[in-house]
Amino acid sequence: MCSANIASPRPYRKAKRALTEAETRQRIVEATVELHETLGPAKTTIKAVAERAGVQRATVYNHFPDLQALFEACNAHYYERHPMPDPASWIGIASPNERFRVAVRELYRWYEETEAMLSAGIRDIDAVPPAAREAFFGYFSRVAGSLMTGRRERGRVRLRTAAAIGHAISFVTWRSLVREQSLTSEEAADLMEAMVGTPAG
């Protein structure tokens, strides 16, 4: 009598279950991204996420114990697809004005790409977890610092230049110039470049 060497189906079942769980987690994260863009963080509840993802609330909690964990996963997923401009890409530009010219255009292109998410996030800023808020505003502090490096202005002139740069790189400034004043992003960048390049004495 021959004995067949039959592989156990258990590893296959485990792999399939793991794949299914990963797919479910991805659906939950993508549902959260969609809700953050359309409803905003303040109105994105576990119930709403479960309904959008087509799962039970218990399933959401199995993957994410609370809204903060879900928010962090949403952020990681979103910024992987829409990465923030990297200050390291322009920090090597010696001329401060040229560095600003490059940076503000990269930022404004990113604002065009991420307008819905940023608008909702800023509107609902109090619903954003503190760690995410600090990371977001910390990024813009680093950008502003990189754009002040090498500038020769001193005293009040330097303070005004820093204020002009901070104003220029703000999403709210871009939205005002482009959505309310009907400029193109390129025109808005040109305007901010002129403002930063000629600080009042």
Rosetta constraint file for C-alpha pairs under 8 A:
AtomPair CA 9 CA 13 HARMONIC 6.27 0.50
AtomPair CA 10 CA 14 HARMONIC 6.09 0.50
AtomPair CA 11 CA 15 HARMONIC 6.08 0.50
AtomPair CA 12 CA 16 HARMONIC 6.08 0.50
AtomPair CA 13 CA 17 HARMONIC 6.04 0.50
AtomPair CA 14 CA 18 HARMONIC 6.10 0.50
AtomPair CA 15 CA 19 HARMONIC 6.16 0.50
AtomPair CA 16 CA 20 HARMONIC 6.16 0.50
AtomPair CA 17 CA 21 HARMONIC 6.13 0.50
AtomPair CA 18 CA 22 HARMONIC 6.15 0.50
AtomPair CA 19 CA 23 HARMONIC 6.16 0.50
AtomPair CA 20 CA 24 HARMONIC 6.13 0.50
AtomPair CA 21 CA 25 HARMONIC 6.11 0.50
AtomPair CA 22 CA 26 HARMONIC 6.16 0.50
AtomPair CA 23 CA 27 HARMONIC 6.25 0.50
AtomPair CA 24 CA 28 HARMONIC 6.29 0.50
AtomPair CA 25 CA 29 HARMONIC 6.26 0.50
AtomPair CA 25 CA 60 HARMONIC 7.93 0.50
AtomPair CA 25 CA 63 HARMONIC 6.53 0.50
AtomPair CA 26 CA 30 HARMONIC 6.08 0.50
AtomPair CA 27 CA 31 HARMONIC 5.99 0.50
AtomPair CA 27 CA 53 HARMONIC 5.53 0.50
AtomPair CA 28 CA 32 HARMONIC 6.25 0.50
AtomPair CA 28 CA 49 HARMONIC 6.61 0.50
AtomPair CA 28 CA 50 HARMONIC 7.08 0.50
AtomPair CA 28 CA 52 HARMONIC 7.95 0.50
AtomPair CA 28 CA 53 HARMONIC 5.29 0.50
AtomPair CA 28 CA 60 HARMONIC 6.92 0.50
AtomPair CA 29 CA 33 HARMONIC 6.34 0.50
AtomPair CA 29 CA 70 HARMONIC 7.20 0.50
AtomPair CA 29 CA 73 HARMONIC 6.57 0.50
AtomPair CA 29 CA 74 HARMONIC 5.49 0.50
AtomPair CA 29 CA 77 HARMONIC 7.47 0.50
AtomPair CA 30 CA 34 HARMONIC 6.28 0.50
AtomPair CA 30 CA 53 HARMONIC 7.90 0.50
AtomPair CA 30 CA 74 HARMONIC 7.30 0.50
AtomPair CA 31 CA 35 HARMONIC 6.22 0.50
AtomPair CA 31 CA 49 HARMONIC 5.84 0.50
AtomPair CA 31 CA 52 HARMONIC 5.63 0.50
AtomPair CA 31 CA 53 HARMONIC 5.46 0.50
AtomPair CA 32 CA 36 HARMONIC 6.04 0.50
AtomPair CA 32 CA 44 HARMONIC 7.24 0.50
AtomPair CA 32 CA 49 HARMONIC 5.78 0.50
AtomPair CA 32 CA 70 HARMONIC 7.70 0.50
AtomPair CA 32 CA 71 HARMONIC 7.80 0.50
AtomPair CA 32 CA 74 HARMONIC 6.29 0.50
AtomPair CA 33 CA 37 HARMONIC 6.26 0.50
AtomPair CA 33 CA 74 HARMONIC 5.76 0.50
AtomPair CA 33 CA 75 HARMONIC 7.99 0.50
AtomPair CA 33 CA 78 HARMONIC 6.97 0.50
AtomPair CA 34 CA 38 HARMONIC 6.19 0.50
AtomPair CA 35 CA 39 HARMONIC 5.27 0.50
AtomPair CA 35 CA 40 HARMONIC 6.31 0.50
AtomPair CA 35 CA 41 HARMONIC 7.54 0.50
AtomPair CA 35 CA 44 HARMONIC 6.01 0.50
AtomPair CA 35 CA 49 HARMONIC 7.39 0.50
AtomPair CA 36 CA 40 HARMONIC 4.14 0.50
AtomPair CA 36 CA 41 HARMONIC 5.04 0.50
AtomPair CA 36 CA 44 HARMONIC 6.42 0.50
AtomPair CA 36 CA 117 HARMONIC 6.64 0.50
AtomPair CA 36 CA 120 HARMONIC 6.86 0.50
AtomPair CA 36 CA 121 HARMONIC 7.56 0.50
AtomPair CA 37 CA 116 HARMONIC 5.52 0.50
AtomPair CA 37 CA 117 HARMONIC 4.60 0.50
AtomPair CA 37 CA 120 HARMONIC 6.18 0.50
AtomPair CA 38 CA 116 HARMONIC 7.47 0.50
AtomPair CA 38 CA 117 HARMONIC 7.95 0.50
AtomPair CA 38 CA 120 HARMONIC 7.51 0.50
AtomPair CA 39 CA 43 HARMONIC 5.85 0.50
AtomPair CA 39 CA 44 HARMONIC 6.66 0.50
AtomPair CA 39 CA 120 HARMONIC 7.35 0.50
AtomPair CA 40 CA 44 HARMONIC 6.36 0.50
AtomPair CA 40 CA 117 HARMONIC 7.81 0.50
AtomPair CA 40 CA 120 HARMONIC 4.81 0.50
AtomPair CA 40 CA 121 HARMONIC 6.34 0.50
AtomPair CA 40 CA 123 HARMONIC 7.87 0.50
AtomPair CA 40 CA 124 HARMONIC 6.49 0.50
AtomPair CA 41 CA 120 HARMONIC 7.18 0.50
AtomPair CA 41 CA 121 HARMONIC 6.55 0.50
AtomPair CA 41 CA 124 HARMONIC 6.15 0.50
AtomPair CA 41 CA 127 HARMONIC 6.05 0.50
AtomPair CA 41 CA 128 HARMONIC 6.69 0.50
AtomPair CA 42 CA 124 HARMONIC 5.71 0.50
AtomPair CA 42 CA 127 HARMONIC 5.22 0.50
AtomPair CA 42 CA 128 HARMONIC 7.87 0.50
AtomPair CA 44 CA 48 HARMONIC 6.20 0.50
AtomPair CA 44 CA 49 HARMONIC 6.84 0.50
AtomPair CA 45 CA 49 HARMONIC 6.23 0.50
AtomPair CA 45 CA 67 HARMONIC 7.77 0.50
AtomPair CA 46 CA 50 HARMONIC 6.09 0.50
AtomPair CA 46 CA 57 HARMONIC 6.47 0.50
AtomPair CA 46 CA 60 HARMONIC 7.13 0.50
AtomPair CA 46 CA 67 HARMONIC 7.20 0.50
AtomPair CA 47 CA 51 HARMONIC 6.25 0.50
AtomPair CA 47 CA 57 HARMONIC 5.97 0.50
AtomPair CA 48 CA 52 HARMONIC 6.17 0.50
AtomPair CA 49 CA 53 HARMONIC 6.02 0.50
AtomPair CA 49 CA 60 HARMONIC 7.86 0.50
AtomPair CA 50 CA 54 HARMONIC 5.87 0.50
AtomPair CA 50 CA 55 HARMONIC 5.04 0.50
AtomPair CA 50 CA 56 HARMONIC 5.61 0.50
AtomPair CA 50 CA 57 HARMONIC 5.34 0.50
AtomPair CA 50 CA 59 HARMONIC 7.84 0.50
AtomPair CA 50 CA 60 HARMONIC 6.40 0.50
AtomPair CA 51 CA 55 HARMONIC 6.35 0.50
AtomPair CA 51 CA 56 HARMONIC 7.43 0.50
AtomPair CA 55 CA 59 HARMONIC 6.31 0.50
AtomPair CA 55 CA 60 HARMONIC 7.37 0.50
AtomPair CA 56 CA 60 HARMONIC 6.82 0.50
AtomPair CA 57 CA 61 HARMONIC 6.42 0.50
AtomPair CA 58 CA 62 HARMONIC 6.12 0.50
AtomPair CA 59 CA 63 HARMONIC 6.65 0.50
AtomPair CA 60 CA 64 HARMONIC 5.94 0.50
AtomPair CA 60 CA 65 HARMONIC 7.89 0.50
AtomPair CA 61 CA 65 HARMONIC 4.89 0.50
AtomPair CA 61 CA 66 HARMONIC 6.85 0.50
AtomPair CA 64 CA 69 HARMONIC 5.66 0.50
AtomPair CA 64 CA 70 HARMONIC 5.63 0.50
AtomPair CA 65 CA 69 HARMONIC 6.61 0.50
AtomPair CA 65 CA 70 HARMONIC 7.89 0.50
AtomPair CA 66 CA 70 HARMONIC 6.50 0.50
AtomPair CA 67 CA 71 HARMONIC 5.91 0.50
AtomPair CA 68 CA 72 HARMONIC 6.16 0.50
AtomPair CA 68 CA 129 HARMONIC 6.35 0.50
AtomPair CA 69 CA 73 HARMONIC 6.35 0.50
AtomPair CA 70 CA 74 HARMONIC 6.12 0.50
AtomPair CA 71 CA 75 HARMONIC 6.10 0.50
AtomPair CA 71 CA 129 HARMONIC 7.81 0.50
AtomPair CA 72 CA 76 HARMONIC 6.18 0.50
AtomPair CA 72 CA 132 HARMONIC 7.63 0.50
AtomPair CA 73 CA 77 HARMONIC 6.15 0.50
AtomPair CA 74 CA 78 HARMONIC 6.03 0.50
AtomPair CA 75 CA 79 HARMONIC 5.97 0.50
AtomPair CA 76 CA 80 HARMONIC 6.03 0.50
AtomPair CA 77 CA 81 HARMONIC 6.60 0.50
AtomPair CA 78 CA 82 HARMONIC 6.03 0.50
AtomPair CA 79 CA 83 HARMONIC 4.73 0.50
AtomPair CA 79 CA 84 HARMONIC 6.94 0.50
AtomPair CA 82 CA 110 HARMONIC 7.79 0.50
AtomPair CA 82 CA 113 HARMONIC 7.67 0.50
AtomPair CA 82 CA 114 HARMONIC 7.35 0.50
AtomPair CA 84 CA 107 HARMONIC 7.92 0.50
AtomPair CA 84 CA 110 HARMONIC 7.06 0.50
AtomPair CA 85 CA 106 HARMONIC 6.35 0.50
AtomPair CA 85 CA 107 HARMONIC 6.38 0.50
AtomPair CA 85 CA 110 HARMONIC 7.30 0.50
AtomPair CA 86 CA 90 HARMONIC 7.78 0.50
AtomPair CA 87 CA 91 HARMONIC 5.97 0.50
AtomPair CA 87 CA 103 HARMONIC 7.65 0.50
AtomPair CA 87 CA 142 HARMONIC 7.86 0.50
AtomPair CA 87 CA 143 HARMONIC 6.10 0.50
AtomPair CA 87 CA 146 HARMONIC 6.99 0.50
AtomPair CA 88 CA 92 HARMONIC 7.31 0.50
AtomPair CA 90 CA 99 HARMONIC 5.98 0.50
AtomPair CA 90 CA 102 HARMONIC 7.08 0.50
AtomPair CA 90 CA 103 HARMONIC 6.77 0.50
AtomPair CA 91 CA 99 HARMONIC 7.10 0.50
AtomPair CA 91 CA 146 HARMONIC 6.34 0.50
AtomPair CA 91 CA 147 HARMONIC 7.88 0.50
AtomPair CA 93 CA 98 HARMONIC 7.05 0.50
AtomPair CA 93 CA 99 HARMONIC 5.48 0.50
AtomPair CA 94 CA 98 HARMONIC 7.86 0.50
AtomPair CA 94 CA 99 HARMONIC 7.25 0.50
AtomPair CA 94 CA 150 HARMONIC 7.69 0.50
AtomPair CA 95 CA 99 HARMONIC 6.05 0.50
AtomPair CA 95 CA 150 HARMONIC 7.72 0.50
AtomPair CA 96 CA 100 HARMONIC 6.14 0.50
AtomPair CA 96 CA 147 HARMONIC 6.45 0.50
AtomPair CA 96 CA 148 HARMONIC 7.14 0.50
AtomPair CA 96 CA 149 HARMONIC 7.08 0.50
AtomPair CA 96 CA 150 HARMONIC 6.27 0.50
AtomPair CA 96 CA 151 HARMONIC 6.21 0.50
AtomPair CA 97 CA 101 HARMONIC 6.16 0.50
AtomPair CA 97 CA 193 HARMONIC 7.72 0.50
AtomPair CA 97 CA 196 HARMONIC 7.94 0.50
AtomPair CA 97 CA 197 HARMONIC 6.44 0.50
AtomPair CA 98 CA 102 HARMONIC 6.31 0.50
AtomPair CA 99 CA 103 HARMONIC 6.09 0.50
AtomPair CA 99 CA 147 HARMONIC 6.74 0.50
AtomPair CA 100 CA 104 HARMONIC 5.89 0.50
AtomPair CA 100 CA 147 HARMONIC 6.02 0.50
AtomPair CA 100 CA 193 HARMONIC 7.24 0.50
AtomPair CA 101 CA 105 HARMONIC 6.50 0.50
AtomPair CA 101 CA 189 HARMONIC 7.57 0.50
AtomPair CA 101 CA 193 HARMONIC 6.20 0.50
AtomPair CA 102 CA 106 HARMONIC 6.38 0.50
AtomPair CA 103 CA 107 HARMONIC 6.16 0.50
AtomPair CA 104 CA 108 HARMONIC 6.05 0.50
AtomPair CA 104 CA 168 HARMONIC 7.46 0.50
AtomPair CA 104 CA 169 HARMONIC 6.24 0.50
AtomPair CA 104 CA 189 HARMONIC 6.20 0.50
AtomPair CA 105 CA 109 HARMONIC 6.15 0.50
AtomPair CA 105 CA 185 HARMONIC 7.74 0.50
AtomPair CA 105 CA 186 HARMONIC 7.09 0.50
AtomPair CA 105 CA 189 HARMONIC 6.09 0.50
AtomPair CA 106 CA 110 HARMONIC 6.28 0.50
AtomPair CA 107 CA 111 HARMONIC 6.15 0.50
AtomPair CA 107 CA 169 HARMONIC 7.07 0.50
AtomPair CA 108 CA 112 HARMONIC 6.30 0.50
AtomPair CA 108 CA 171 HARMONIC 7.93 0.50
AtomPair CA 108 CA 174 HARMONIC 6.78 0.50
AtomPair CA 108 CA 185 HARMONIC 6.15 0.50
AtomPair CA 108 CA 189 HARMONIC 7.45 0.50
AtomPair CA 109 CA 113 HARMONIC 6.47 0.50
AtomPair CA 109 CA 185 HARMONIC 7.30 0.50
AtomPair CA 110 CA 114 HARMONIC 6.11 0.50
AtomPair CA 111 CA 115 HARMONIC 5.30 0.50
AtomPair CA 111 CA 118 HARMONIC 7.85 0.50
AtomPair CA 111 CA 171 HARMONIC 6.63 0.50
AtomPair CA 111 CA 174 HARMONIC 7.60 0.50
AtomPair CA 114 CA 118 HARMONIC 6.12 0.50
AtomPair CA 115 CA 119 HARMONIC 5.87 0.50
AtomPair CA 116 CA 120 HARMONIC 6.27 0.50
AtomPair CA 117 CA 121 HARMONIC 6.04 0.50
AtomPair CA 118 CA 122 HARMONIC 5.99 0.50
AtomPair CA 118 CA 171 HARMONIC 7.86 0.50
AtomPair CA 119 CA 123 HARMONIC 6.12 0.50
AtomPair CA 120 CA 124 HARMONIC 6.11 0.50
AtomPair CA 121 CA 125 HARMONIC 5.57 0.50
AtomPair CA 121 CA 128 HARMONIC 7.24 0.50
AtomPair CA 124 CA 128 HARMONIC 6.91 0.50
AtomPair CA 125 CA 133 HARMONIC 7.59 0.50
AtomPair CA 128 CA 132 HARMONIC 6.59 0.50
AtomPair CA 128 CA 133 HARMONIC 6.36 0.50
AtomPair CA 129 CA 133 HARMONIC 6.37 0.50
AtomPair CA 130 CA 134 HARMONIC 6.10 0.50
AtomPair CA 131 CA 135 HARMONIC 6.19 0.50
AtomPair CA 132 CA 136 HARMONIC 6.14 0.50
AtomPair CA 133 CA 137 HARMONIC 6.20 0.50
AtomPair CA 134 CA 138 HARMONIC 5.66 0.50
AtomPair CA 135 CA 139 HARMONIC 6.14 0.50
AtomPair CA 136 CA 140 HARMONIC 6.92 0.50
AtomPair CA 137 CA 141 HARMONIC 6.36 0.50
AtomPair CA 138 CA 142 HARMONIC 6.31 0.50
AtomPair CA 139 CA 143 HARMONIC 6.29 0.50
AtomPair CA 140 CA 144 HARMONIC 6.06 0.50
AtomPair CA 140 CA 169 HARMONIC 7.80 0.50
AtomPair CA 141 CA 145 HARMONIC 6.12 0.50
AtomPair CA 142 CA 146 HARMONIC 6.15 0.50
AtomPair CA 143 CA 147 HARMONIC 6.35 0.50
AtomPair CA 144 CA 148 HARMONIC 6.35 0.50
AtomPair CA 144 CA 162 HARMONIC 7.51 0.50
AtomPair CA 144 CA 165 HARMONIC 6.56 0.50
AtomPair CA 144 CA 166 HARMONIC 6.13 0.50
AtomPair CA 144 CA 169 HARMONIC 7.75 0.50
AtomPair CA 145 CA 149 HARMONIC 6.39 0.50
AtomPair CA 147 CA 165 HARMONIC 7.53 0.50
AtomPair CA 148 CA 162 HARMONIC 6.77 0.50
AtomPair CA 152 CA 158 HARMONIC 7.88 0.50
AtomPair CA 153 CA 157 HARMONIC 5.89 0.50
AtomPair CA 153 CA 158 HARMONIC 4.66 0.50
AtomPair CA 153 CA 161 HARMONIC 7.85 0.50
AtomPair CA 154 CA 158 HARMONIC 4.73 0.50
AtomPair CA 154 CA 159 HARMONIC 7.67 0.50
AtomPair CA 155 CA 159 HARMONIC 6.46 0.50
AtomPair CA 156 CA 160 HARMONIC 6.13 0.50
AtomPair CA 157 CA 161 HARMONIC 6.15 0.50
AtomPair CA 157 CA 199 HARMONIC 6.84 0.50
AtomPair CA 157 CA 200 HARMONIC 6.92 0.50
AtomPair CA 157 CA 201 HARMONIC 6.09 0.50
AtomPair CA 158 CA 162 HARMONIC 6.13 0.50
AtomPair CA 159 CA 163 HARMONIC 6.21 0.50
AtomPair CA 160 CA 164 HARMONIC 6.10 0.50
AtomPair CA 160 CA 199 HARMONIC 6.84 0.50
AtomPair CA 160 CA 200 HARMONIC 7.68 0.50
AtomPair CA 161 CA 165 HARMONIC 6.21 0.50
AtomPair CA 161 CA 196 HARMONIC 6.21 0.50
AtomPair CA 161 CA 199 HARMONIC 5.94 0.50
AtomPair CA 162 CA 166 HARMONIC 6.09 0.50
AtomPair CA 163 CA 167 HARMONIC 6.09 0.50
AtomPair CA 164 CA 168 HARMONIC 6.04 0.50
AtomPair CA 164 CA 195 HARMONIC 7.04 0.50
AtomPair CA 164 CA 196 HARMONIC 5.74 0.50
AtomPair CA 165 CA 169 HARMONIC 6.21 0.50
AtomPair CA 165 CA 196 HARMONIC 6.30 0.50
AtomPair CA 166 CA 170 HARMONIC 6.45 0.50
AtomPair CA 167 CA 173 HARMONIC 6.52 0.50
AtomPair CA 168 CA 173 HARMONIC 6.31 0.50
AtomPair CA 168 CA 174 HARMONIC 7.54 0.50
AtomPair CA 168 CA 192 HARMONIC 5.72 0.50
AtomPair CA 169 CA 173 HARMONIC 7.32 0.50
AtomPair CA 169 CA 174 HARMONIC 7.69 0.50
AtomPair CA 170 CA 174 HARMONIC 6.59 0.50
AtomPair CA 171 CA 175 HARMONIC 6.14 0.50
AtomPair CA 172 CA 176 HARMONIC 6.11 0.50
AtomPair CA 173 CA 177 HARMONIC 6.22 0.50
AtomPair CA 174 CA 178 HARMONIC 5.95 0.50
AtomPair CA 174 CA 185 HARMONIC 7.47 0.50
AtomPair CA 174 CA 188 HARMONIC 7.00 0.50
AtomPair CA 175 CA 179 HARMONIC 5.28 0.50
AtomPair CA 175 CA 180 HARMONIC 7.01 0.50
AtomPair CA 176 CA 180 HARMONIC 4.93 0.50
AtomPair CA 176 CA 181 HARMONIC 6.33 0.50
AtomPair CA 177 CA 181 HARMONIC 4.80 0.50
AtomPair CA 177 CA 182 HARMONIC 6.41 0.50
AtomPair CA 177 CA 183 HARMONIC 5.81 0.50
AtomPair CA 177 CA 188 HARMONIC 6.12 0.50
AtomPair CA 178 CA 182 HARMONIC 4.83 0.50
AtomPair CA 178 CA 183 HARMONIC 4.62 0.50
AtomPair CA 178 CA 184 HARMONIC 5.73 0.50
AtomPair CA 178 CA 185 HARMONIC 6.27 0.50
AtomPair CA 178 CA 188 HARMONIC 6.89 0.50
AtomPair CA 179 CA 183 HARMONIC 7.47 0.50
AtomPair CA 183 CA 187 HARMONIC 5.76 0.50
AtomPair CA 183 CA 188 HARMONIC 5.97 0.50
AtomPair CA 184 CA 188 HARMONIC 6.15 0.50
AtomPair CA 185 CA 189 HARMONIC 6.10 0.50
AtomPair CA 186 CA 190 HARMONIC 6.18 0.50
AtomPair CA 187 CA 191 HARMONIC 6.21 0.50
AtomPair CA 188 CA 192 HARMONIC 6.28 0.50
AtomPair CA 189 CA 193 HARMONIC 6.00 0.50
AtomPair CA 190 CA 194 HARMONIC 6.26 0.50
AtomPair CA 191 CA 195 HARMONIC 6.31 0.50
AtomPair CA 192 CA 196 HARMONIC 6.10 0.50
AtomPair CA 193 CA 197 HARMONIC 5.90 0.50
AtomPair CA 194 CA 198 HARMONIC 6.24 0.50
AtomPair CA 195 CA 199 HARMONIC 6.59 0.50
